[in-house]
Amino acid sequence: MNTLRVLPDNERRYFIVRSSSPDYVQEAVTAYSSDNDEQPRFRPTPYDVSDCLTALAWVRHLDRAEWRIIWWRSFGLSFGVIGKQIGRSDETARKRYENAITDAWIAANKS
């Protein structure tokens, strides 16, 4: 999932909304907050990219809800937060995540 997040998206430029109004200037209090700490960016190697494609082949049969749970979990979100997003309990989110990972594991070990 880290590799997917940093790969370039060539079609992203078509979704940018351009405006003639000036950019919003932040308030001095919020412009220099400590929340803007830069984290080291993940730089995938060619092996990471090919491994990502292999992993995507394992999860391509999952439905959208299962994929979203795996995606959110890759950000480190707790099952409680994921449960709130899907309108279920944290235990239900945990079970759905386990089922999705088990399905991916079965697809990986099929060959």
C-alpha positions in Angstrom: 0.0 0.0 0.0 2.9 2.4 0.7 4.1 1.8 -2.9 0.6 2.6 -4.3 0.5 5.9 -2.3 3.8 7.2 -3.8 3.4 6.1 -7.4 2.7 9.0 -9.8 -0.9 9.5 -11.0 -0.7 10.8 -14.6 -4.5 11.5 -14.7 -4.6 13.6 -11.5 -4.0 16.8 -13.4 -7.5 16.5 -15.0 -9.1 16.7 -11.6 -7.5 20.0 -10.5 -10.0 22.9 -10.4 -8.4 26.1 -11.4 -9.7 29.4 -10.1 -8.9 33.1 -10.9 -9.3 34.1 -7.3 -6.2 34.5 -5.2 -5.0 31.7 -2.9 -6.3 31.7 0.7 -3.7 33.2 3.1 -3.5 31.4 6.4 -3.7 33.0 9.7 -0.4 33.5 11.5 -1.5 31.2 14.4 -2.2 28.2 12.1 0.4 28.9 9.4 3.4 27.9 11.5 1.9 25.2 13.7 3.9 22.1 14.7 1.5 19.9 12.8 3.4 20.5 9.5 6.3 18.3 10.4 7.6 16.6 7.3 7.9 12.8 7.5 10.5 11.0 5.5 8.9 10.0 2.2 8.9 6.3 1.2 11.0 5.8 -2.0 10.0 2.5 -3.6 12.7 0.4 -5.3 12.0 -1.4 -8.6 11.5 -4.6 -6.6 8.9 -2.8 -4.4 7.0 -1.8 -7.6 7.0 -5.3 -9.0 6.1 -6.8 -5.6 3.2 -4.3 -5.4 1.9 -5.6 -8.7 2.1 -9.1 -7.5 0.2 -8.2 -4.3 -2.5 -6.3 -6.3 -3.1 -9.5 -8.3 -3.8 -11.3 -5.0 -6.5 -8.7 -3.9 -8.1 -7.9 -7.3 -11.0 -10.3 -6.6 -12.0 -8.4 -3.4 -15.0 -6.2 -3.4 -14.8 -2.5 -2.8 -15.7 -2.6 0.9 -13.0 -5.2 1.6 -10.4 -3.2 -0.3 -11.3 0.0 1.6 -10.8 -1.8 4.9 -7.4 -3.1 3.9 -6.5 0.4 2.5 -7.5 2.2 5.7 -5.7 -0.4 7.9 -2.5 0.3 5.9 -2.6 3.9 7.2 -2.6 2.5 10.7 -6.2 3.3 11.5 -7.7 1.4 14.4 -10.5 -1.0 14.0 -12.7 1.4 16.1 -12.2 4.2 13.5 -12.8 1.8 10.6 -15.9 0.5 12.3 -17.2 4.1 12.6 -16.5 4.7 8.9 -18.5 1.6 7.8 -21.2 2.0 10.4 -20.4 -1.2 12.3 -18.6 -2.2 15.5 -14.8 -2.5 15.8 -15.2 -6.3 16.1 -17.1 -6.4 12.8 -14.4 -4.3 11.2 -11.7 -6.6 12.6 -13.5 -9.7 11.3 -14.0 -8.2 7.8 -10.3 -7.3 7.7 -9.3 -10.8 8.7 -11.6 -12.3 6.1 -10.2 -10.0 3.4 -6.6 -10.8 4.4 -7.4 -14.5 4.5 -8.9 -14.3 0.9 -5.8 -12.5 -0.3 -3.6 -15.2 1.4 -5.6 -18.0 -0.3 -5.2 -16.2 -3.7 -1.5 -15.9 -3.1 -1.1 -19.6 -2.3 -3.3 -20.9 -5.0 -0.5 -21.5 -7.5 
